[in-house]
Amino acid sequence: MGLSSTRARAVAAGLLVAVLAAALLAGCGATSQSSAPTTLPTVSLWLSATTSQYRQVSAGAKLALAEHGGRAGVFRINFAARPLSDAEPNMTADALGNARETLQDPQASAVITDAAGVPAKGAITLLNEAGIPAVSLGDRALQSAVCSDRSAFYPNGRVTAIVVPPGGGVPAAWAGRFRAALRYAPTEAAYRGYEAASAGIAALGEKSVATSDSPPRLNRAALAAALVHGAGHCA
């Protein structure tokens, strides 16, 4: 006999809590990954968040990954994160340093960053040179700039960044899921981290992002195009 719908939801919620709790044990400045054997090709989703917002942003991103079983399309997703200083001049140095570290990861798919202004521009530009897309938790001014000032942001000539701006608040139903999984209340930073990771996961799930090789490989140009198209940026 199958589980009742109520019990099934409870079991699913319990599994989500367990998966997310395990992921959060990785903590600040760490990489988390599944220990289960897999033949799936693996990609990395990087997060670079300011110290004051790191806990919330990374928890939101990890919740999105947990809800998708750590997978998108044909890919298994590893989560890697590093903190940023909250203020200049160290914020810019950290943002660029974290971007350079991402460039050393051959599995890197995309970067989520909450760096603002100049640090964000520097990181987006550096990542663009390697074709790695970025999801910024910047403000609406940055959202406009990444589309209107393309020559300054995109040396490789292709738009590779989107911005998840503030001001949307935290949906009550989502806040309930977050509290059930983590046992503390989310801020808007957590929800923006969730939205950013969800955008990356959705883009990774597009068929065009996986090559026809065996095993499939990540097509970063197709990933950037899917990410930008999905967000409706720079239309």
C-alpha distance (Angstrom), angle and dihedral (degrees) to the residues before:
residue distance angle dihedral
M1 . . .
G2 3.81 . .
L3 3.76 126.2 .
S4 3.78 117.8 -90.4
S5 3.80 113.8 -107.1
T6 3.81 91.1 -109.9
R7 3.79 93.2 49.9
A8 3.80 91.7 43.6
R9 3.80 90.4 54.4
A10 3.79 90.1 48.8
V11 3.81 91.6 51.0
A12 3.82 90.9 48.0
A13 3.80 91.1 49.1
G14 3.80 90.2 49.4
L15 3.79 91.8 51.6
L16 3.81 90.5 49.2
V17 3.81 90.8 51.8
A18 3.81 90.6 50.2
V19 3.80 94.1 47.7
L20 3.79 93.5 46.0
A21 3.80 94.0 45.2
A22 3.80 89.7 53.3
A23 3.79 90.9 49.4
L24 3.77 92.9 50.0
L25 3.79 91.0 54.9
A26 3.80 86.0 75.4
G27 3.79 86.3 74.3
C28 3.78 128.9 179.9
G29 3.77 119.4 -7.0
A30 3.78 95.7 5.8
T31 3.77 143.0 117.5
S32 3.79 120.7 -124.6
Q33 3.76 125.8 -163.6
S34 3.77 141.0 161.8
S35 3.80 117.0 -92.8
A36 3.81 91.5 -153.5
P37 3.82 115.2 112.0
T38 3.79 112.4 -107.7
T39 3.77 140.0 172.9
L40 3.79 91.6 -157.2
P41 3.81 117.7 117.3
T42 3.80 109.1 -106.9
V43 3.79 130.3 -133.8
S44 3.80 131.3 178.9
L45 3.79 126.6 -126.5
W46 3.80 109.2 -158.1
L47 3.80 127.5 -154.9
S48 3.80 125.8 -163.5
A49 3.82 111.3 -176.3
T50 3.80 136.1 165.8
T51 3.79 115.8 -101.5
S52 3.81 93.6 -114.4
Q53 3.82 92.7 53.3
Y54 3.79 100.2 30.1
R55 3.80 97.6 100.6
Q56 3.79 94.4 50.0
V57 3.81 98.5 40.0
S58 3.80 94.3 46.3
A59 3.82 92.1 45.7
G60 3.80 90.6 52.8
A61 3.81 91.5 48.9
K62 3.81 92.1 47.4
L63 3.80 91.0 49.6
A64 3.82 89.3 56.7
L65 3.80 90.6 49.5
A66 3.82 92.5 47.1
E67 3.80 91.6 50.7
H68 3.81 88.8 54.9
G69 3.79 94.1 45.7
G70 3.80 91.5 -113.4
R71 3.79 90.2 -69.5
A72 3.80 140.1 106.2
G73 3.78 121.4 -175.3
V74 3.80 107.7 -45.8
F75 3.80 93.1 -19.0
R76 3.77 133.2 97.0
I77 3.82 109.9 -147.0
N78 3.78 125.9 -139.4
F79 3.80 116.2 -163.9
A80 3.79 119.0 -138.7
A81 3.80 124.8 178.6
R82 3.78 141.0 -179.5
P83 3.82 130.8 -178.2
L84 3.80 127.5 -118.7
S85 3.78 128.3 -148.1
D86 3.78 112.7 -104.5
A87 3.80 95.9 -130.4
E88 3.77 143.5 32.0
P89 2.94 143.2 -57.2
N90 3.80 89.5 27.6
M91 3.81 95.8 45.6
T92 3.80 93.2 66.9
A93 3.80 92.3 44.5
D94 3.81 90.9 49.3
A95 3.82 93.7 45.8
L96 3.81 91.7 51.9
G97 3.81 92.0 42.4
N98 3.79 91.8 51.7
A99 3.81 90.7 47.5
R100 3.80 90.5 51.4
E101 3.80 90.0 49.9
T102 3.80 89.0 53.0
L103 3.81 89.5 52.7
Q104 3.81 88.2 60.5
D105 3.81 91.2 58.1
P106 3.82 109.5 88.4
Q107 3.83 89.1 -164.4
A108 3.82 95.1 53.9
S109 3.79 111.9 132.4
A110 3.81 105.5 169.8
V111 3.80 142.6 -19.8
I112 3.79 128.7 -129.7
T113 3.80 112.7 -157.3
D114 3.79 135.1 173.9
A115 3.79 93.3 -166.9
A116 3.80 111.0 132.4
G117 3.80 135.1 -136.6
V118 3.80 115.1 -30.6
P119 3.84 95.4 12.4
A120 3.81 90.4 52.0
K121 3.80 92.3 49.0
G122 3.80 91.9 49.7
A123 3.81 92.7 50.3
I124 3.82 94.6 44.5
T125 3.82 91.5 49.2
L126 3.80 93.9 47.7
L127 3.80 92.0 48.1
N128 3.81 91.4 46.1
E129 3.80 90.7 59.5
A130 3.81 87.1 63.1
G131 3.80 93.7 39.9
I132 3.82 94.0 -112.8
P133 3.82 111.9 145.2
A134 3.80 122.4 -133.7
V135 3.79 134.0 -150.8
S136 3.79 109.7 -156.7
L137 3.79 126.3 -161.0
G138 3.80 88.5 -152.8
D139 3.78 131.1 134.6
R140 3.80 129.7 -88.9
A141 3.80 91.5 -92.5
L142 3.80 89.1 60.6
Q143 3.80 89.9 44.2
S144 3.80 89.0 57.8
A145 3.80 93.8 42.4
V146 3.81 96.0 54.4
C147 3.80 87.9 60.4
S148 3.80 103.4 33.9
D149 3.82 99.3 42.2
R150 3.79 98.8 45.4
S151 3.80 96.5 150.8
A152 3.81 91.0 58.8
F153 3.81 96.3 47.3
Y154 3.80 104.0 34.8
P155 3.81 116.1 48.1
N156 3.82 91.0 169.1
G157 3.81 89.7 59.1
R158 3.82 97.2 -117.7
V159 3.80 126.6 103.3
T160 3.80 106.8 -117.8
A161 3.82 105.6 163.8
I162 3.77 139.7 75.9
V163 3.79 130.3 -175.7
V164 3.80 127.6 -137.6
P165 3.83 99.7 -156.7
P166 3.81 125.9 -154.7
G167 3.77 125.9 -109.7
G168 3.78 102.4 72.2
G169 3.78 95.9 103.8
V170 3.81 124.6 -149.5
P171 3.83 117.5 -64.4
A172 3.80 110.4 -127.2
A173 3.80 95.4 -130.8
W174 3.79 92.1 50.8
A175 3.81 91.3 47.0
G176 3.79 87.8 55.1
R177 3.81 91.5 53.9
F178 3.78 90.8 47.7
R179 3.83 92.8 50.4
A180 3.79 91.7 47.3
A181 3.79 90.9 53.6
L182 3.80 101.1 38.7
R183 3.82 105.7 22.0
Y184 3.79 95.0 -130.5
A185 3.80 135.4 82.5
P186 3.81 122.0 -91.9
T187 3.78 125.5 -130.9
E188 3.78 125.7 -149.7
A189 3.81 87.6 -94.1
A190 3.82 89.3 64.1
Y191 3.78 92.2 50.7
R192 3.80 91.9 48.7
G193 3.80 89.0 50.7
Y194 3.80 87.9 51.5
E195 3.80 92.0 49.2
A196 3.80 91.5 47.5
A197 3.80 93.2 50.9
S198 3.80 91.0 43.8
A199 3.81 89.8 54.4
G200 3.80 90.4 51.7
I201 3.81 92.5 46.8
A202 3.81 91.8 49.2
A203 3.80 91.3 50.6
L204 3.81 92.2 47.4
G205 3.79 88.2 53.3
E206 3.81 93.2 61.1
K207 3.81 112.7 109.3
S208 3.80 93.0 -131.9
V209 3.82 90.9 62.1
A210 3.83 93.7 67.8
T211 3.80 117.7 69.0
S212 3.80 121.8 -133.0
D213 3.81 91.3 -113.4
S214 3.79 121.0 117.2
P215 2.95 106.3 -92.2
P216 3.81 95.9 23.8
R217 3.79 119.1 -115.8
L218 3.78 130.8 -150.7
N219 3.81 116.9 -94.9
R220 3.81 101.3 -153.8
A221 3.79 94.6 -171.1
A222 3.80 90.1 55.2
L223 3.82 90.0 45.4
A224 3.81 92.0 53.6
A225 3.80 91.0 47.6
A226 3.81 91.8 49.3
L227 3.80 91.7 47.5
V228 3.80 94.2 50.0
H229 3.81 93.2 42.5
G230 3.80 92.2 48.5
A231 3.79 91.7 52.5
G232 3.81 93.4 47.2
H233 3.81 90.2 -128.4
C234 3.78 124.9 157.3
A235 3.81 93.8 6.2
